[in-house]
Amino acid sequence: MRYTTYNTANDRENNEILFRDAEHERFCLQSLEKCRWCDVYHEALVYCLGIDRDTREHIDRIYDFKSGDVKPECLHEGWQTSGSMRTVRMAFNLYCNGTPSVYGIKNSKDKLRECAEYSVSDLFSCGYAKYFWEAVKIRYPEYCG
């Protein structure tokens, strides 16, 4: 596994990943063991969902480890915050290469509104941006390595 904790940017080597805190790292290691595959898709998904405490606590409402399916309906649940919704959308985008929460929406305006929630400006305009960038590097090591 490529995950390595470090404390500061000066301590960082090329293949080390920044974790938000010890809980984030622990979550990633435990969740990757449950995944059907250990590839960049799953690594990015798990890393991303581990950033936010709420997404860690509700992982089974977001992702099905047995089937490998995401659960877009989780974005409408009461536990979601603006940070957890950004985290879920970022994780879904990296894992599915798209916007899976858009597929169940019938109204065109609502569909476009949801699709816009996946834009870089919406996702990265929060305190999780540096961790989202780490998730992108995990998902695309051949371009960001």
N, C-alpha and C positions, 0 to 999 in steps of 0.2 A: 504494500500500500504506500502511496506517495505522501500521505499526510504526515507532517512534522510540525510541531508547535514551535513558535519562536516569540520572543518578547518585543523586539523593536525592529524597525525597518533595517537598521544597521546590522542586525544579527541574521538577517534573512539570506538564505541561499536560493538559487534558482528554482529548485523543486519543492520548496517549503510552502505550506499553506497557512494563512493567517486564520486563526480561530478567534471568535469573539470572546470566549471564556472557556473555562474547563468543562462546563456543562455542554457547550456546543461541541467540543472535541469528543467527549464521552458519548454523546448522542450519535455522532457520525460513526464512530467505531462500532457501537452496538447495532445501529440500524443497517449498516452495510452488511453485517453478518446475516441479517434477515432477508436481504435482497436475493432475488433469483439469479442475478448476474452481477458480477463486479466489473463494470465498464464505466466509461466516462459519463454516460447518461445517468446511471444510478448514483455515481459519486457526486455529480453536480446536484441532482435532486436532493439527496440526503444532506449534503453540505448546506444547501440553501434552506431547507426546511429546519435545519438545526440552529439557524441564526436567531430566530425569534422564540421566546419562551412559549408563547401560545401555540405556535405551530409544532413545537416539540411535544407539548402536552396533548395535542389533538392529531397526532400523526395518522392514527387509524381512521380518522374522519377525512383525511386528505389523500391517502395513498393505500392501496391494497397490496401488501407484500406478497400474498399468494398469487394473485392474478397479474400483478405488475401494472394495474390500471390506476390512473389518477381519478379523483372524485371531485369534479368541478362544482358540484352542488354545495360543497363545503364553504364556498365563498358567500353563501347566503345564510350561514348559521350565526347565531347570536354571539358566539364567543369571539368572532373576528374583529380585529381592530384595523386601522388603516395600515399599520406596519405589517401585521400578519397577512393581510390581503396582498400587499406588495410582494411579500416573501413567497406566498403560494403562487402568484402569477409568474414571478421570476422562475421559480422551480418548475412549474408546468411548461413554461416556454423552453427552458433548457432541456427538459426531459422529452417533451413531445414535438419539439420543433414547430410550435404553433401556439394557438390560443384555444385550448379545448373548452373553456367555459363559454365560448361564443356559439358552439354547435347546437345547444339546446334552446337558444333564443329565437323566437319566431319574428318578432317585430324588428324591422330593418334599422330603425333609429336606436333601439336598445342594443342591437347587435353591434352597430358601429361604436356606440358609447363603450361597450364592454371591450371591444377590440382596442380602442384608444387607451384603455387602462394598462395595456401591455407595452406601451411606447417607452422608449428609453427615458424620455423626460419625466414621465410619470413614475416609472419604477425607481430610477436613480435619484430622485429628489427627496431623499430621506437619509437618516443616519446609518442605514445599512449599505449604502452605496459601495464602500470599500470591500465589504464582504460579498456583495453581488458581483463585483469585478473578480474576486477570487473564484466564485462559482463559474464565471465565464471562462477563466483560465483553466479550471478543472475540465470543463466540457470541451474546450478547444485547445488542447495542449500543443497541437501541431502548429497553431498560429500564434499562441501567446507564450509558449514555453521559453 
